């Protein structure tokens, strides 16, 4: 079991972005890893987890596969008498296949108020991305853009992010970004978005044990604490 120095952290209450269903994507690789990471989230004050496996060309997960993995994880937590709410949605990679899924009116795994977590390619801004988000809204979903601070094609500019948010796209910043796990530019952009009150949700994007140290550091960061304690983010509404 991992152990970190006990210091006060901001309590996130609900974590809506993680990869804790084992052997389904690039996240947890065993039920034991999943349980240990969940126990650490509980220590950080998380009362509910909405885990979000990738739906990506590399990980073509289906709702059936995700729900079965969730059921197995829930059974293991119950067997160990670990009390925490855990649900599953998905993190959808927006590409042409995802666009076709929308055209076919495929049901997406959502959470809360029909929130759907989506991600863009990291290196190049997709020309169709904005229109796909519009299509999502037209079908009654509320798109949530995962880790906007990490997209390299932004080159440090907030313009695209802020324009999307003005159009009704919600933003989810990864807490570990604030503490520098992904480098200085994501840390800077994430902090700027928090200061502008342009962040709707915070999430762990927890894949592996190495993320926990930076998650803890991020939960101590002044801008993260302020956003959570002053209810500038919507995580607690999902409880």
Beta strands, then each sheet from edge to edge (+ up, - down):
strand 1: 14-15
strand 2: 48-51
strand 3: 54-56
strand 4: 59-60
strand 5: 85-88
strand 6: 91-93
strand 7: 115-119
strand 8: 142-146
strand 9: 170-174
strand 10: 201-203
sheet 1: 1+ 2+ 5+
sheet 2: 4+ 3- 6- 7- 8- 9- 10-
end
